[in-house]
Amino acid sequence: MDNLTHSLTGLMMARVGLGRTTVSGGTLMMVLAANAPDIDALFGIPGGLAYIEHHRWYPHSLAMAPVMAMLPLLLAKWIRGASINWLSYGACLLGVLSHLALDFTNVYGIRLFLPFSHAMPHLDITDIIDPWILLIFFVTIAAPALAGLVSSEIRGRKAPGPKRAWAWVALIALLSYEGFRFAAHQRAVSVISAYSYGGETPHIWAFPGSDPMRWKGVVETANSVLIAPVVLTQDFDPNGGEVDYQSPDAPAAMAARATHTFQVFLGFDQAPFWKVTPEDDDTTRVDLVDLRFGTPRRPGFAAASAIVTLQGSVRDVRFGMAIPGRRP
């Protein structure tokens, strides 16, 4: 999830009472706690290979959460003189866990179980930036400010708005929205699964966008991928999507798979698509696309490519914004 959403979540957690666990700096403490696991972003430039290798890494694991909770507490102590006690530490721990929970809901994935597992589980119910969640927060921030203005007009003096009550509204609305998203995602998967795909048992995904009623349906069989929109208010038409064919076991793909770039990307890519295209008589182009963030025809930011010779030599290995059939 984006850092603005994490920060606003921390703000609301501070307003419902967790910020009162310290005599000063409570809001700063909770905002820092809600963002603390993203310290692993310092390991690489966003969008680069090192970034996807290390982002949502150990600082995003459950095992490291108690350690990560100390960082915002110490920073808030240094900056604003926050109190260090068990209550403020517990509040920071809840802030860190809120970060993990929000990241778990989206398509990016999170290495929750390091060091015991490098898997990146993800619920696929929200996009990395969800405008509806931001709207919930902006409304519940504006509402107490407006209420305070109205109250001051009536009473003739400035009065504080009901921030705590609206913070509870924000957090309850957030949980309700995530529950609705979860149900909509389950429905989208069920709609896609209701059809037969050549007698095979396919791998099915439904990836979110900004509209909770509209999903990107992905059906992967042994050698092909169907990508079709799923609109929950309309009948699903699998014939209205794009079909592309992949060759994950081709010799050129296997050669590219052995490179460091492709190995790192495969550790991140949760929905891989392999495209093998002859370039000329001596070379073959291999593209690896993450279908969560793009399609074989429009790969997006998450793609790797390489040129492989007939002898199996790999050259010109690249990561990022690759376009199949065309060198960047």
C-alpha positions as CSV (number, residue, x, y, z in Angstrom):
1,M,0.0,0.0,0.0
2,D,1.2,3.6,-0.6
3,N,2.7,5.5,2.2
4,L,0.0,8.2,2.3
5,T,-2.5,5.5,3.2
6,H,-0.2,4.1,5.8
7,S,0.4,7.5,7.3
8,L,-3.4,8.3,7.4
9,T,-4.0,4.9,9.1
10,G,-1.4,5.8,11.7
11,L,-3.0,9.2,12.2
12,M,-6.4,7.6,12.8
13,M,-4.9,5.1,15.2
14,A,-3.4,7.9,17.2
15,R,-6.7,9.8,17.3
16,V,-8.7,6.8,18.6
17,G,-6.4,6.7,21.7
18,L,-3.1,5.0,20.8
19,G,-1.4,8.4,20.6
20,R,-2.3,9.0,24.3
21,T,0.0,6.3,25.4
22,T,2.8,8.9,25.5
23,V,2.7,12.4,27.1
24,S,3.9,14.0,23.8
25,G,4.6,13.1,20.2
26,G,1.9,10.4,20.1
27,T,0.7,11.3,16.6
28,L,4.2,11.4,15.2
29,M,4.9,8.1,16.9
30,M,1.9,6.3,15.3
31,V,2.5,7.8,11.8
32,L,6.1,6.6,12.0
33,A,5.0,3.2,13.3
34,A,2.5,2.8,10.4
35,N,5.4,3.4,7.9
36,A,8.3,1.7,9.7
37,P,8.5,-1.5,7.7
38,D,9.1,0.5,4.5
39,I,12.6,1.2,5.8
40,D,13.6,-1.7,3.5
41,A,13.0,0.6,0.5
42,L,16.4,2.2,1.3
43,F,18.0,-0.9,-0.2
44,G,17.2,0.1,-3.8
45,I,15.8,2.7,-6.1
46,P,12.0,2.2,-6.6
47,G,11.4,0.2,-9.7
48,G,14.9,-1.2,-9.9
49,L,15.9,-4.8,-9.5
50,A,17.5,-4.3,-6.1
51,Y,14.3,-2.7,-4.9
52,I,12.0,-5.6,-5.8
53,E,14.5,-8.0,-4.3
54,H,14.6,-6.3,-0.9
55,H,11.4,-4.3,-0.6
56,R,8.8,-6.0,1.6
57,W,11.7,-8.0,3.0
58,Y,12.7,-8.8,6.6
59,P,11.3,-5.5,8.0
60,H,7.9,-6.7,6.6
61,S,8.0,-10.0,8.4
62,L,6.0,-11.0,11.5
63,A,9.1,-12.1,13.2
64,M,10.7,-8.6,12.9
65,A,7.6,-6.7,13.9
66,P,8.6,-6.4,17.6
67,V,12.0,-5.0,16.5
68,M,10.5,-2.6,14.0
69,A,8.2,-1.3,16.7
70,M,11.2,0.1,18.6
71,L,12.3,2.3,15.7
72,P,9.3,4.8,15.7
73,L,9.3,4.9,19.4
74,L,13.0,5.9,19.6
75,L,12.6,8.4,16.8
76,A,9.5,10.0,18.4
77,K,11.5,10.1,21.7
78,W,14.3,11.9,20.0
79,I,12.2,14.3,17.9
80,R,9.3,15.1,20.2
81,G,10.2,13.6,23.6
82,A,7.8,10.7,23.5
83,S,7.5,8.4,26.5
84,I,9.1,5.0,26.3
85,N,6.8,2.6,28.2
86,W,5.0,-0.7,27.6
87,L,1.8,1.1,26.4
88,S,3.6,3.2,23.9
89,Y,5.6,0.2,22.7
90,G,2.4,-1.8,22.3
91,A,0.8,1.1,20.3
92,C,3.9,1.1,18.0
93,L,3.6,-2.6,17.5
94,L,-0.1,-2.2,16.5
95,G,1.0,0.5,14.0
96,V,3.6,-1.8,12.5
97,L,1.0,-4.6,12.2
98,S,-1.4,-2.3,10.5
99,H,1.3,-1.8,7.8
100,L,1.7,-5.5,7.3
101,A,-2.1,-6.0,7.2
102,L,-2.6,-3.4,4.5
103,D,0.3,-4.6,2.4
104,F,-1.1,-8.2,2.7
105,T,-4.4,-7.1,1.0
106,N,-2.9,-5.9,-2.3
107,V,-1.3,-7.6,-5.3
108,Y,2.4,-6.8,-4.5
109,G,2.7,-9.5,-1.9
110,I,4.6,-9.5,1.4
111,R,7.2,-11.8,2.9
112,L,5.3,-12.3,6.1
113,F,7.1,-15.5,7.2
114,L,10.7,-14.7,6.8
115,P,13.2,-16.3,7.7
116,F,11.1,-19.5,7.6
117,S,9.7,-18.9,4.1
118,H,10.4,-16.6,1.2
119,A,6.9,-16.9,-0.1
120,M,5.0,-13.6,-0.8
121,P,1.4,-14.2,0.1
122,H,-1.1,-11.6,-1.1
123,L,-4.9,-11.3,-1.0
124,D,-5.3,-9.4,-4.3
125,I,-8.3,-7.4,-3.0
126,T,-6.9,-3.9,-3.3
127,D,-4.5,-2.1,-5.6
128,I,-1.3,-0.6,-4.3
129,I,-3.0,2.8,-4.4
130,D,-6.8,2.6,-3.6
131,P,-8.6,5.9,-4.1
132,W,-11.6,4.8,-2.1
133,I,-9.5,4.2,1.0
134,L,-8.0,7.6,0.6
135,L,-11.5,9.1,0.2
136,I,-12.5,7.5,3.5
137,F,-9.6,9.1,5.2
138,F,-10.0,12.5,3.6
139,V,-13.7,12.7,4.5
140,T,-13.1,11.7,8.1
141,I,-10.3,14.3,8.4
142,A,-12.4,17.0,7.0
143,A,-15.5,16.2,9.0
144,P,-14.2,17.1,12.5
145,A,-12.6,20.2,11.1
146,L,-16.0,21.3,9.6
147,A,-17.8,20.3,12.8
148,G,-15.4,22.5,14.8
149,L,-16.1,25.5,12.5
150,V,-19.8,25.1,12.8
151,S,-19.6,24.7,16.6
152,S,-17.5,27.9,16.9
153,E,-20.0,29.8,14.8
154,I,-22.9,28.7,17.1
155,R,-21.1,29.2,20.4
156,G,-19.1,32.2,19.4
157,R,-15.8,30.6,20.4
158,K,-13.5,28.0,18.9
159,A,-14.3,24.4,19.9
160,P,-12.4,21.2,19.0
161,G,-14.1,18.9,16.4
162,P,-15.0,15.3,17.3
163,K,-11.7,13.9,16.0
164,R,-11.8,10.7,18.0
165,A,-15.3,9.7,16.9
166,W,-14.5,10.3,13.3
167,A,-11.2,8.3,13.6
168,W,-13.3,5.3,14.7
169,V,-15.6,5.9,11.8
170,A,-12.5,5.9,9.5
171,L,-11.1,2.6,10.8
172,I,-14.5,0.9,10.9
173,A,-15.2,2.1,7.3
174,L,-11.7,0.8,6.2
175,L,-12.3,-2.6,7.7
176,S,-15.8,-2.7,6.1
177,Y,-14.5,-1.7,2.7
178,E,-11.7,-4.3,2.9
179,G,-14.4,-6.9,3.7
180,F,-16.5,-5.8,0.7
181,R,-13.4,-6.0,-1.5
182,F,-12.7,-9.5,-0.2
183,A,-16.2,-10.7,-1.0
184,A,-16.1,-9.0,-4.5
185,H,-12.7,-10.8,-5.2
186,Q,-14.1,-14.2,-4.2
187,R,-17.1,-13.5,-6.5
188,A,-14.8,-12.6,-9.4
189,V,-12.8,-15.8,-9.0
190,S,-16.0,-17.8,-8.8
191,V,-17.4,-16.2,-12.0
192,I,-14.1,-17.0,-13.9
193,S,-14.0,-20.6,-12.5
194,A,-17.6,-21.3,-13.7
195,Y,-16.3,-21.8,-17.3
196,S,-14.4,-24.7,-18.9
197,Y,-11.1,-24.0,-20.4
198,G,-10.3,-26.8,-22.9
199,G,-10.7,-29.6,-20.3
200,E,-7.7,-28.3,-18.3
201,T,-7.5,-27.3,-14.7
202,P,-6.3,-23.7,-15.0
203,H,-4.7,-21.4,-12.6
204,I,-7.1,-18.5,-12.0
205,W,-6.5,-15.0,-10.7
206,A,-8.6,-11.9,-10.3
207,F,-6.5,-8.7,-9.9
208,P,-8.0,-5.5,-8.6
209,G,-8.2,-2.0,-10.1
210,S,-9.7,1.2,-8.6
211,D,-13.3,0.0,-9.2
212,P,-14.3,-2.8,-6.8
213,M,-16.8,-4.1,-9.3
214,R,-14.3,-4.5,-12.1
215,W,-11.4,-7.0,-12.0
216,K,-8.7,-8.2,-14.3
217,G,-9.3,-11.9,-14.9
218,V,-6.3,-14.1,-15.7
219,V,-6.7,-17.8,-16.7
220,E,-3.4,-19.7,-17.1
221,T,-3.4,-23.1,-18.8
222,A,-0.3,-25.2,-19.7
223,N,0.7,-23.1,-22.7
224,S,-1.6,-20.1,-22.8
225,V,-3.0,-17.2,-20.9
226,L,-6.4,-15.6,-21.2
227,I,-6.8,-12.1,-19.8
228,A,-10.4,-10.8,-19.7
229,P,-12.2,-8.1,-17.8
230,V,-14.6,-9.3,-15.1
231,V,-17.4,-6.8,-14.3
232,L,-19.5,-8.1,-11.5
233,T,-22.6,-6.3,-12.7
234,Q,-22.4,-8.0,-16.1
235,D,-22.1,-11.5,-17.6
236,F,-18.6,-12.7,-17.9
237,D,-17.5,-13.3,-21.5
238,P,-14.2,-15.3,-21.7
239,N,-14.3,-14.8,-25.5
240,G,-13.9,-11.1,-25.1
241,G,-10.4,-11.3,-23.7
242,E,-6.9,-11.5,-25.1
243,V,-5.2,-14.9,-25.5
244,D,-1.4,-15.2,-25.6
245,Y,0.8,-18.3,-25.8
246,Q,3.9,-18.9,-23.7
247,S,6.9,-21.2,-23.8
248,P,8.3,-21.5,-20.3
249,D,10.2,-24.7,-21.1
250,A,11.9,-23.5,-24.3
251,P,15.7,-23.8,-24.3
252,A,16.1,-20.0,-24.6
253,A,13.7,-19.4,-21.7
254,M,15.7,-21.9,-19.6
255,A,18.9,-20.2,-20.4
256,A,17.5,-16.8,-19.5
257,R,16.0,-18.3,-16.3
258,A,19.5,-19.1,-15.0
259,T,20.7,-15.4,-15.1
260,H,20.8,-13.4,-11.9
261,T,18.3,-10.8,-13.2
262,F,15.7,-13.5,-14.0
263,Q,16.3,-15.3,-10.8
264,V,15.7,-12.2,-8.7
265,F,12.6,-11.3,-10.7
266,L,11.2,-14.8,-10.4
267,G,11.4,-14.5,-6.7
268,F,9.1,-11.5,-7.0
269,D,6.9,-12.5,-10.0
270,Q,3.7,-14.2,-8.7
271,A,2.1,-14.5,-12.1
272,P,4.8,-15.1,-14.6
273,F,4.3,-15.2,-18.4
274,W,7.2,-16.3,-20.7
275,K,7.3,-15.0,-24.2
276,V,9.9,-16.5,-26.6
277,T,10.3,-14.7,-29.9
278,P,12.9,-15.4,-32.7
279,E,14.9,-12.2,-33.4
280,D,16.9,-13.5,-36.4
281,D,18.5,-16.7,-37.5
282,D,20.9,-16.8,-34.6
283,T,19.2,-15.1,-31.7
284,T,15.9,-15.4,-29.7
285,R,14.3,-12.8,-27.4
286,V,13.0,-14.0,-24.0
287,D,10.5,-11.8,-22.1
288,L,9.2,-12.5,-18.6
289,V,6.2,-10.5,-17.6
290,D,4.4,-10.2,-14.2
291,L,0.7,-10.4,-15.1
292,R,-0.3,-8.7,-11.9
293,F,1.0,-5.4,-13.3
294,G,0.6,-5.8,-17.0
295,T,-0.2,-8.1,-19.9
296,P,2.1,-9.8,-22.5
297,R,1.3,-7.0,-24.9
298,R,1.5,-4.2,-22.3
299,P,4.0,-5.4,-19.7
300,G,4.1,-2.4,-17.4
301,F,7.0,-1.8,-15.1
302,A,7.5,-5.4,-14.0
303,A,9.2,-7.2,-16.9
304,A,12.6,-8.7,-17.7
305,S,14.1,-9.5,-21.1
306,A,17.2,-11.1,-22.6
307,I,18.6,-12.1,-26.0
308,V,19.7,-15.7,-26.2
309,T,21.9,-17.2,-29.0
310,L,21.4,-20.6,-30.6
311,Q,24.4,-21.8,-28.5
312,G,22.6,-20.8,-25.3
313,S,24.7,-17.7,-24.6
314,V,22.7,-15.0,-22.9
315,R,23.3,-11.3,-23.5
316,D,21.6,-7.9,-23.1
317,V,19.7,-8.9,-20.0
318,R,17.4,-6.1,-18.8
319,F,14.8,-5.4,-16.2
320,G,11.9,-2.9,-16.3
321,M,9.5,-1.4,-18.8
322,A,10.4,-4.0,-21.5
323,I,8.1,-4.1,-24.6
324,P,7.9,-7.5,-26.2
325,G,9.2,-7.5,-29.8
326,R,11.0,-4.2,-29.4
327,R,14.3,-3.3,-27.6
328,P,13.9,-0.4,-25.2
